[in-house]
Amino acid sequence: MTVLIVGGLLFYFNSTTGGLFGKTDSSSSRGALAKTFEDDTYMYYLSETQIQQAIKTSTTTVDLIENFLLEEKQGEGSGVAFAYVETPYLTVVKEARKIYDYTGRRPVVEEVKPNLMDQYLPVHVRFYENKAYIYDVQIGQDDDNIQPYKVDNANGGTAKIIYLNVEKLDFSQPLTITTVDRIDSSQMSVFSLEFDEYAP
């Protein structure tokens, strides 16, 4: 329960101030991500009506990430606080809340839709202190390793943002995200991502 409350507060701070996850420190060699949102077969695709509903939700609640937190299967005293998946629905909520807090008005669909992606799915891992710099990430699915498209360290090493290539994912199978301390491999956390649990 404490993790849920802390997660919500941290995400709210980020959404309103550009804080925790708003600033990238370092990343893989890949540049900016292509932002397209046209594939209506994508599990997390949103219709215009669904985007409008997400905008409405963003201005009536502070519980922004609770429904997107990943289940931690294993955590041996690691430096990881929590992890969550950022589906397009959550992106709409986050961006709409930011606009609402800055301007006092509810945004329209055209203002938030350019931030949506159907090619990449971000997973955020939040660390205690600045331990993102010393943790590696491993992605697995059905006994296969999956190479993330891009991994960024953010906000002074307190977060890691993992961009997964949607084309390489099997949405019928759970995904495993493992974080391992490079110095002490016994310090690790394992999260499970069940894709259908986060469908709009």
C-alpha positions, 0 to 999 in steps of 0.5 A: 500500500505504501508503494502505491501511495508513494508511486502516486505522489512521485508520478503526480510530482513528475506530471506537474513539475517535469520532475522525476522522469522529465529529464533524461541523463543518458541513453542508448545511441538511438535518437528521438523516437518516432511518434505515430499512433495509427495502428488500430490493431495495437492492443493499447490503441485508443479511439478519440472517445477513449482519449477524451475519457482519459483527458476527463479522468486526468482532471478528476483524480490524483491516482495516476499510476496505481493501475499501471504498476507492475507486480514485483515477483522477486526483490532481494533488498534491491535499490528498486522502488517500483516499476510501471508501464506507460500505455498510451492511456497513461500518456494521455492522462499524464500529458492532460494533467500537466496541461490542466495544472499549468493552464487551469483548462482541460485540453483537447484531443489534438493537444495530447495525441501527438505524444502517443506511440504505437511503435514503442511501449515505455516501461519506467523503473524507479530507483532509490537514490541514483542507483539507475546508473549501476543497474542493468535491465534484462527483458525476457518473454517465453524463455527468449531475451528481448533487446529493448529499443532504447534505455534512458537513465533519467533525473540524476539516476533515480529512474530508468525508462525502457522503450520496448519495440512493439513489433518484437512483443508477443502480447499473449505472453507475459513479459519479465523485467529484471533489474540487476546490480552490476556490482552485486548480482544478488541485488535484483528485482523481477517484475512481471508485465501481463499485457492484457491487464493494462488494456483500455 
